[in-house]
Structure formats: C-alpha cells, structure tokens
Amino acid sequence: MKSLIKGLPQHIEKGLEIFSQVSWSPDTNNIKNIVISGLGGSGIGGSIAADLSRLHSSVPVCISKDYHIPAFIGPDTLFIASSYSGDTEETLSSAHQAIIKGANVICITSGGKLSKLAIEHRLPAFIVPGGYPPRACLGYSLSILICILQKINCLPSSYSQVLKTLPAFLTNHADKIIKESEKLARQLFQTFPIIYADSSNEGIAVRFRQQLNENAKMLASHHVIPEMNHNELVGWSMDQPLQSVVFLRTAIDYTRNQARVDINSEIISQRAASVSHLWSEGDHPLEHVFYLIHFTDWVSYFLAEMNGVDIMDIQIINELKQKLSNLQ
C-alpha cells in the first residue's frame, strides 16, 4: 500500500493517458443530467467530482450508491458506471437499469462484468490498470472523471490543464506531506477521529473516513459545516475525552464557514482529546483537493502501522460478499 499511496502522481498521469486513448464524442446539447454510480473506493471519485462541479455545471451532477437508479434517468442522462473490479453488484444492477431506460452509459473499470457489459452494448469504456485495492486507485478514476466533466462543459478548461501539472505539484510537496501526516497520525492514535470540512469538500472528508476504516481499521465519523452547526455541535456540550477532531481546510473555503470553523474550534478544543487543522496547499481547487487526498491517505497509512494491522486486509468485507453470494 505504501508504494500505491506514493504513486498517486503517476496514477494521475496514467488516468490522463487512458482518457486520451478513448474515442468518445458526447452530444452535450442533449445531456440534461449526469449520474455517477459507484461505491467504496470506486465511488468516492464521483462524490469528489460532483463537489467540484457544483459551482460550475449548468446541469445537475448526482451520485448513486445503490442497486436502483433515480426515476428521472432517461435518454438525456449521462450515466457513468464506475467499478474498479467491474463486479460491484450494486453498480452492475444500476448500469443495466440505465441501459434499459436509454441513458448514455459510459464505464470506468479494470475489467470484470462491467467491461463485458460495455463490449456487449458498445459503450465507451475507460479501462484502468487492474489487480490493486480500489481505494488505492482513486488517482485513475478521479482524473478520468474530471476529464469527462470538463469535456461536457461541467468544469472549466482550467481543470484539465491543472491535471497535467498536478503530478509535479504533489511530488514537490511529498516530503512535507509525509512528515506532517505522520504527526497528525500521532494525534489521532487511540482516539475516535471526527472529521469536519466545508460542505464543498464533503467528498474529501468521506474519503478520509473511508481510508481510516479500510487502511487503519478504525471507526471514524465526518460532518460538514455549516450543517453540523445546527445539530452535531450540541453534542460537544459535554467532554469527549476519546474523540479527536480534524478540520480539513483550504484557503478558498467560504469566508463565513472559515469563521464558523474558528469558533467551532474554540468550543471543541475545550472538550476533545485534540483538535487539528489540516490546511491544504495550492492555488487551484484541484490542487487543494489532491493535496488533502494525498495527505490523508498517508495519515491512514501511518495509523495502520501504529495500530499494528494489515493495511491490505479487508477480510470482513470479503466475508460479507461471500454470504451474499450464498443467497443467490
């Protein structure tokens, strides 16, 4: 896993190469909504891409993480099925339904049944390298998703341009990221981490939580600002000595939310085991996003080491899948 986390810059480069090799000419005039289907490590890229598009896209970009698709999906829908293995049963079920409803379906996968579905229905498919944990391949899927959204005018052209410089940006910050992420891991060790972020960065907060779950074998929670100020903040009325808090922050977060974070931090720091502020680096939104992804991936790596667990092990998920397969 260490080499896979370290390889994020190269994964982005490969994702750009994969996108450029697929012939795909969407009819942007007939796309009225976009749905990205995917779960776990295969789906988190969709959540982050949807966050990025929110302030730019004139059509809604929605996320589907279930067996069933939204009722509005039809011929004017661009449906993106993302399953790293190609065998995620929820995504396969959704893709079949989207095809039946006449949606414009494209696939991101390394193979499996989704790849076969793409061949059978002559769907555009972006094939990424296989054989790795899906959570370690976000660089491929997210870079491809960003290119897709930029091509259909849901993101400005600057996004595809910045993607090309991101590998060098991350490489230049690698030493600082590794050093500082280990310090943050020590703050979170033997605590229950609670992750807070501006609502525009919820996908990154989810990613951090998921990496703590799968890599470090830790339970964690996340919430967003300002919503948590209307409910969860009251939970901090009492001391929480086993909880540690991380605020994910960027210089481009909305100013009122920046003020909220500062006030929240004052309140929570009196009651939590620790409060940390993880500030991103960069000038462009994509630089902020990938900096935080890379940083928090390293945090999960160091916590796995501190917890003495096998970072690659997901046996409990495999047990679930086995039991589900026995029901068929």
VOGU-3710 file (C-alpha; in Angstrom, 3 decimals, decimal comma):
1> mkslikglpq> 0,000/0,000/0,000  2,862/2,386/0,718  4,031/2,275/-2,889  0,460/2,745/-4,127  -0,070/5,830/-1,966  3,281/7,178/-3,080  2,313/6,514/-6,693  -0,650/8,915/-6,785  1,154/11,389/-9,131  1,837/8,590/-11,607
11> hiekgleifs> -1,754/7,361/-11,354  -2,975/10,811/-12,387  -0,643/10,795/-15,387  -1,881/7,345/-16,403  -5,502/8,428/-15,974  -4,948/11,299/-18,405  -3,346/8,898/-20,866  -6,269/6,450/-20,605  -8,788/9,231/-21,187  -6,953/10,462/-24,282
21> qvswspdtnn> -6,955/6,981/-25,825  -10,751/6,510/-25,760  -12,750/7,868/-28,671  -15,835/9,468/-27,155  -17,870/12,320/-28,636  -20,783/13,215/-26,352  -23,735/15,248/-27,590  -23,566/17,928/-24,928  -26,759/19,604/-26,159  -28,798/16,555/-25,189
31> iknivisglg> -27,327/15,960/-21,721  -29,741/17,277/-19,103  -28,350/15,475/-16,049  -25,348/13,384/-15,050  -25,383/10,427/-12,678  -22,197/8,806/-11,376  -22,722/5,320/-9,989  -20,115/3,692/-7,747  -19,450/2,534/-4,219  -16,498/2,494/-1,849
41> gsgiggsiaa> -13,119/3,146/-3,425  -14,737/3,015/-6,868  -17,381/5,582/-5,994  -15,592/8,210/-3,929  -14,155/9,823/-7,057  -17,707/10,530/-8,167  -18,511/12,227/-4,874  -15,459/14,469/-5,139  -16,083/15,225/-8,824  -19,684/16,184/-8,031
51> dlsrlhssvp> -18,445/18,558/-5,311  -16,088/20,202/-7,797  -18,791/20,639/-10,429  -21,377/22,160/-8,120  -20,391/25,788/-8,753  -19,732/25,323/-12,480  -22,160/22,859/-14,030  -25,408/24,096/-15,562  -26,810/20,568/-15,304  -27,074/18,553/-12,074
61> vciskdyhip> -24,332/16,049/-11,286  -25,756/13,388/-8,985  -24,314/10,406/-7,145  -25,938/6,969/-6,982  -24,691/4,422/-4,449  -27,398/1,783/-4,529  -28,891/-1,084/-6,537  -31,555/1,182/-8,034  -31,257/4,310/-10,151  -33,195/7,576/-9,733
71> afigpdtlfi> -36,507/7,673/-11,568  -35,520/10,722/-13,637  -32,815/8,858/-15,566  -33,566/8,606/-19,288  -32,224/9,354/-22,782  -30,996/12,797/-21,691  -28,873/11,318/-18,869  -25,142/10,734/-18,986  -24,710/7,722/-16,720  -21,153/6,965/-15,568
81> assysgdtee> -20,731/3,479/-14,090  -17,559/3,272/-12,001  -16,493/-0,104/-10,628  -12,802/-0,812/-10,281  -13,201/-4,589/-10,247  -16,062/-4,461/-12,711  -18,016/-6,806/-10,472  -19,639/-4,460/-7,933  -23,164/-5,845/-7,858  -24,884/-2,569/-6,993
91> tlssahqaii> -23,176/-0,728/-9,865  -23,897/-3,544/-12,323  -27,557/-3,505/-11,327  -27,715/0,266/-11,815  -25,912/0,129/-15,172  -28,346/-2,465/-16,511  -31,285/-0,266/-15,480  -29,714/2,818/-17,056  -29,230/0,957/-20,352  -32,863/-0,185/-20,334
101> kganvicits> -34,005/3,419/-19,790  -31,963/4,583/-22,781  -29,350/6,615/-20,878  -25,985/7,413/-22,392  -23,817/4,997/-20,414  -20,037/5,055/-20,119  -17,854/2,901/-17,878  -14,722/3,236/-15,759  -13,325/-0,156/-14,754  -10,364/-2,512/-14,854
111> ggklsklaie> -12,409/-5,376/-16,301  -14,913/-7,862/-14,906  -18,595/-7,972/-15,785  -18,794/-4,211/-16,348  -16,161/-4,440/-19,077  -18,130/-7,254/-20,714  -21,298/-5,170/-20,463  -19,534/-2,298/-22,214  -18,421/-4,594/-25,033  -21,890/-6,148/-25,379
121> hrlpafivpg> -23,639/-2,772/-25,632  -20,808/-0,941/-27,392  -20,388/1,519/-24,548  -17,373/3,820/-24,188  -15,119/2,290/-21,518  -12,080/3,721/-19,774  -10,016/0,699/-18,722  -7,652/1,317/-15,792  -4,856/-0,981/-14,551  -6,208/-3,899/-12,508
131> gyppraclgy> -5,079/-6,020/-9,595  -4,944/-3,380/-6,859  -7,241/-2,367/-3,979  -9,895/0,002/-5,412  -9,199/2,563/-2,693  -5,598/2,837/-3,910  -6,645/3,709/-7,463  -8,538/6,951/-6,921  -5,936/8,815/-8,979  -7,037/6,937/-12,096
141> slsilicilq> -10,796/7,243/-11,687  -10,926/10,814/-10,397  -8,650/12,193/-13,118  -10,763/10,434/-15,775  -13,986/11,768/-14,208  -12,619/15,301/-14,188  -11,690/14,993/-17,861  -15,181/13,676/-18,658  -16,896/16,540/-16,824  -14,614/19,090/-18,425
151> kinclpssys> -15,306/17,685/-21,909  -19,061/18,129/-21,429  -18,596/21,652/-20,046  -19,424/20,864/-16,417  -15,975/22,075/-15,380  -13,840/24,913/-16,819  -10,967/24,086/-19,159  -8,524/25,052/-16,405  -9,277/21,750/-14,675  -7,849/19,565/-17,417
161> qvlktlpafl> -4,901/21,939/-17,693  -4,138/21,776/-13,966  -4,450/17,987/-14,020  -1,371/17,901/-16,229  0,686/19,813/-13,660  -0,699/18,011/-10,597  1,857/15,164/-10,591  4,726/17,645/-10,295  2,792/19,654/-7,687  2,284/16,584/-5,478
171> tnhadkiike> 5,852/15,399/-5,962  7,179/18,794/-4,904  5,124/18,644/-1,697  5,783/14,952/-0,973  8,366/15,394/1,788  6,224/17,893/3,682  3,096/15,766/3,283  4,763/12,607/4,620  6,369/14,404/7,554  3,260/16,304/8,612
181> seklarqlfq> 0,868/13,401/8,057  2,819/11,247/10,499  2,466/13,993/13,117  -1,283/14,104/12,575  -1,487/10,318/12,813  0,087/10,516/16,281  -2,638/12,977/17,313  -5,341/10,552/16,171  -3,784/7,361/17,541  -6,006/5,538/20,064
191> tfpiiyadss> -8,849/8,032/19,620  -12,101/8,155/17,661  -11,430/10,635/14,819  -14,138/13,091/13,844  -13,580/14,869/10,537  -15,130/18,236/9,735  -14,938/20,112/6,436  -16,577/22,877/4,460  -19,619/21,410/2,685  -17,862/21,887/-0,663
201> negiavrfrq> -15,230/19,397/0,497  -17,501/16,683/1,888  -16,203/14,124/-0,611  -12,677/14,574/0,737  -13,923/14,143/4,308  -15,701/10,930/3,288  -12,548/9,702/1,592  -10,511/10,341/4,759  -13,055/8,464/6,858  -13,098/5,540/4,454
211> qlnenakmla> -9,304/5,336/4,421  -9,229/5,257/8,212  -11,833/2,473/8,084  -10,122/0,279/5,487  -6,440/1,026/5,961  -6,153/1,702/9,691  -9,140/-0,486/10,733  -10,578/2,431/12,729  -14,095/3,711/13,109  -14,451/7,428/12,433
221> shhvipemnh> -17,150/9,955/11,560  -17,469/13,055/9,450  -19,786/16,032/9,119  -19,833/19,293/7,192  -20,006/22,958/8,036  -22,386/24,767/8,238  -24,856/21,850/8,663  -23,142/20,432/11,765  -23,584/23,795/13,486  -27,327/23,132/13,529
231> nelvgwsmdq> -27,161/19,742/15,251  -23,870/17,971/15,982  -22,281/20,956/17,706  -24,689/20,436/20,607  -23,080/17,024/21,110  -19,994/18,910/22,220  -21,829/20,268/25,269  -20,131/17,500/27,235  -16,488/16,467/27,438  -15,475/13,877/24,831
241> plqsvvflrt> -12,026/12,701/26,004  -11,744/9,843/23,497  -12,619/11,916/20,425  -10,088/13,750/18,287  -11,134/16,316/15,686  -9,605/17,212/12,346  -10,776/20,247/10,400  -9,964/19,928/6,685  -9,312/23,447/5,460  -8,495/25,317/2,265
251> aidytrnqar> -7,823/28,979/1,622  -10,771/29,071/-0,782  -13,404/27,861/1,705  -16,302/30,302/2,031  -15,406/33,108/4,444  -18,424/32,602/6,715  -17,551/28,932/7,015  -13,950/29,867/7,816  -15,277/31,950/10,690  -17,507/29,086/11,795
261> vdinseiisq> -14,533/26,720/11,874  -12,569/29,105/14,084  -15,461/29,431/16,515  -16,139/25,690/16,456  -12,501/25,016/17,168  -12,586/27,237/20,247  -15,592/25,358/21,608  -14,446/21,834/20,753  -10,827/22,248/21,854  -12,063/22,574/25,443
271> raasvshlws> -13,758/19,181/25,294  -11,944/16,894/22,823  -8,749/14,874/23,152  -7,205/17,035/20,424  -8,158/19,441/17,656  -6,087/19,683/14,470  -6,372/21,937/11,438  -5,181/20,368/8,198  -4,575/23,171/5,708  -4,160/22,352/2,036
281> egdhplehvf> -1,612/23,852/-0,308  -2,125/25,191/-3,817  -3,878/27,883/-5,821  -6,403/25,914/-7,886  -9,306/23,873/-6,431  -7,814/20,678/-7,898  -4,526/21,302/-6,110  -6,365/21,685/-2,820  -8,376/18,504/-3,424  -5,474/16,262/-4,353
291> ylihftdwvs> -3,218/17,687/-1,652  -5,771/16,770/1,024  -6,399/13,347/-0,529  -2,695/12,553/-0,617  -2,101/13,881/2,887  -4,956/11,957/4,481  -4,037/8,758/2,646  -0,638/8,967/4,328  -2,307/9,599/7,695  -4,228/6,338/7,290
301> yflaemngvd> -1,016/4,543/6,363  0,825/5,689/9,480  -2,162/4,866/11,696  -2,230/1,351/10,246  1,396/0,983/11,314  0,696/2,383/14,784  -2,320/0,087/15,193  -0,272/-2,920/14,122  -2,815/-4,010/11,495  -2,505/-5,367/7,970
311> imdiqiinel> -3,309/-2,361/5,829  -4,298/-4,554/2,868  -6,698/-6,793/4,774  -10,428/-6,415/4,049  -11,433/-9,917/5,108  -14,567/-8,678/6,837  -15,846/-7,254/3,530  -14,973/-10,496/1,745  -16,988/-12,416/4,357  -19,977/-10,196/3,643
321> kqklsnlq> -19,655/-10,738/-0,109  -19,374/-14,495/0,374  -22,527/-14,625/2,478  -24,379/-12,504/-0,084  -23,255/-14,813/-2,885  -24,633/-17,784/-0,966  -28,079/-16,161/-1,051  -28,238/-16,106/-4,843
//
